[in-house]
Each structure stands twice: as C-alpha cells, then as structure tokens.
C-alpha cells in the first residue's frame, strides 16, 4: 500500500470533529445589561457635554442616532402588530380551554391596572405634584389632536385597509387583525395556507427586529444623550415632584406589587422572574415602545415556562392593551397635576372616572411611544383643560422610559400568573430561566441539538 493510500485510509478512519464555531467579538461577550448601562452612562456624558459646551454637531449626531434606532423599531410595527395578533388568535386553537385562558388574561390585566391606578392616585394626592412648580395655565398649549370616547370608539373601525398602516394607527390594525384571526378560525382548514404565510412573515419580521435589538446599546447613547442635551436638568427641576411621582409609582408597581403577586398568587420566585424578564424590561426602558419590545418580551415569557401557544397570544395582546405605566399610573398623577395647575378641585367621582378610563381605555395607547392619547382621553372625560397636555409634552420622553419598562414587565407578568394558576407553567423552566437577549428566537433549539460526530 502506498503512503498516500495509507494516509487516506488513516484520515478516513479518524472521526470527523465538529467544526469550531467562530469566536464572537469581545463586545458581544459583554452582558446585555452592561452594554445598556454603558450606553446610558455614555449618553448622559455626551448629552451633558453637548449642552454645557454648546456643541451643535454633537447634539445633531445624538439625535440622529436615537431617531434612527426608534425609526428601525417603528419600521416593522404595523405589519408586526397585524401578523402577531392574527397568529396569536389562531394559535389559541392549539390550547385547551382557550376561552378560559383569554378571559383570565383579560381579568388579570384589569386587576393589575386597578392596583396601578390606585397607587398613582394615592401618590398624587399625597405629594401634590402641581403645587410649587411655578407653572401657570399660560404655560400650557392645547394639543392639535385630542382624544374623546367618541373618537376612541369610532376610531377603532378603519375606513380602508391601507390608511391604518400608512398612518400607523395601531388600534385599527389590531381590530383588522382580530377580525382576520376570528375569520380564519371559522374557516378552519381552508385558511391554513394563509396562516402558514402569516407565521412565516411574522418570523421574518421578528428576525429583522432581533437585528435591531442588538443595536439597543447604541440607541441608548443617542436617546439618553439627546434627552440630556435638549432638556438638561433645568426643565426636570420644574417638574421634579411630578417626575419623581411617576418613577416612584412605577417602581412600586414594578418592584413591590408584581413580586407580591408572583409570590402569593403564582407561588413563584420574584427574583427568578426579574432574572428572566430583565432583558425585555431594559429594552423597553430604552426604546419606549412596547410593540418594538414585543418579540423579546415573548421570548423571555416563554423562557419563564409559559407555554408557547399561550404566550404567542398573551404577549401580543398585552403589548397593545396592557399599559400599567402609560395608562394607569401616568394619567392618574397627570390628572391631579393638571387640576392643581388650573386650580380645579377633583372629587371622589373624578377619581373613580380616572380608574374607569385606565382600565377600559388603555388600548388607546396601543403600544407606541408616548401616552398623549391616553392623557387627552382622561382629561376630556374629567372635563379638565386640554392645555394641560402642553404642560407635560416637554417632559414626556423622560417619563416614558420608566412607564414603558413597567408596561412590559406587566405584559410578561400576567401570562406567568395565569399559567401558574391554570397549572400550565413549566416550573423547571421558570427556575432555570436566564437572560440572553441577543440570542435569536430559534437559538435555544439550535444549541440544544448535539453535533453529530462521524465514526
């Protein structure tokens, strides 16, 4: 036998070793929370530098970076909401007692919203956020567009199928998706080709959004830097009590109410919940978009042991209707703030109306950045001056970060509670939940598959 033949035989006899995966760049090995924190610190420093030294090009750069990140998130919002809601409704057919699960989900949305609005009202009444600010009714400006119950109810139904997507009317998109989903359930097997297409499109959109999520630390630099450079600390000083009220109220809901519900109702570890859900909460704080965070929220919810079929319904549903920060705490404190600025006394009936609006009208926020629509809806219901909205617009981006983080935490919390109550929660998965926000949705499955070694 020749040397070459022996060499070939020898090499053929050796087992094929699995190919080594390429090493990740060092920056990808940094924990996601550390990347976000670094972006936050850098953004504050650059924003302070741009404002104190009046560096216009730096302000413009920070604004462009932040706006580009938010623009990339919003780019997929309309189709993402439509296909997520459609698929989530049709996925309920795979779940036993689907109607019961949907009802329990909605019930817990309402319960947590009531608790949140009650906390907001108590904080507002105790601290009097509108007193001593130096602001007057003349500082307010009437918004161009205001919300009312008539506008809210009539605005749910679109006049055509194109405008809601071009104008990003999320509430109308949700309506069309719900109708399409229910129709698909009625059609049964005949709708399967459409459902297969919808699931593929949804996976494509989520894949693209995962790429955007990787840019969150960079987006943090731009968004935080722009806020500091634009508003500085002077503006925050005028709204110090109001700003503190919003952050304290959200923190109480996030770190007191939610853990208490987990421990008592779900019989689950609050610490483990935050360990698993923290990546989504972080991204929500930076992006200020519940819908933009939705793919990550669904991923962490599934990692916390919630069945995928139920999570794919509850999370998109929550991303468009579950807003403890924007639709409960914020309008409650804001209504008290505006009433005090304009010298209007609120009674018990007004506080009950605030609670009613928070529970029923939360879908008006529709998962977008900002809660102006919800605020105008609350003020119009109470008969308060719409000029009060103008008083709060300047400070809104700073408030919206904490509000959205609270929203997203609640959107992950309720599916965990409902699953635990219904005996569906995978306790082992919950106890082992970990945070890997930059992994793509199918990464776990890929990592779990052993690499074959040829004999």
Secondary structure, DSSP 8 states (H G I E B T S, - for coil): --HHHHHHHHHHHS-B---------HHHHS-HHHHHHHHHHHHHHHHHHHHHTT-HHHHHHHHHHHHHHHHHHHHTHHHHHHHHHHHHHHHGGGSTTHHHHHHHHHHHHHHHHHHHHHHHHHHHHHH-TTTTS---GGG----SS---HHHHHHTTS-SSTTHHHHTT-HHHHHHHHHHHHHHHHHHGGGGHHHHHHHHHHHHHHHHHHHHHHTTHHHHHHHHHHHHHHHHTTHHHHHTHHHHHHHHHHHHHIIIIIHHHHHHHTS---HHHHHHHHHHHHHHHHHH--HHHHHHHHHHHHHHTT--HHHHHHHHHHHHHH--TIIIIIHHHHHHHHHHHHTT----HHHHHHHHHHHHHSGGGTTT-S--HHHHHHHHHHHT--THHHHHHHTTHHHHHHHHHHHHHHHHHHHHHHHHHHTT---HHHHHT----TTS-TTHHHHHHS----B-
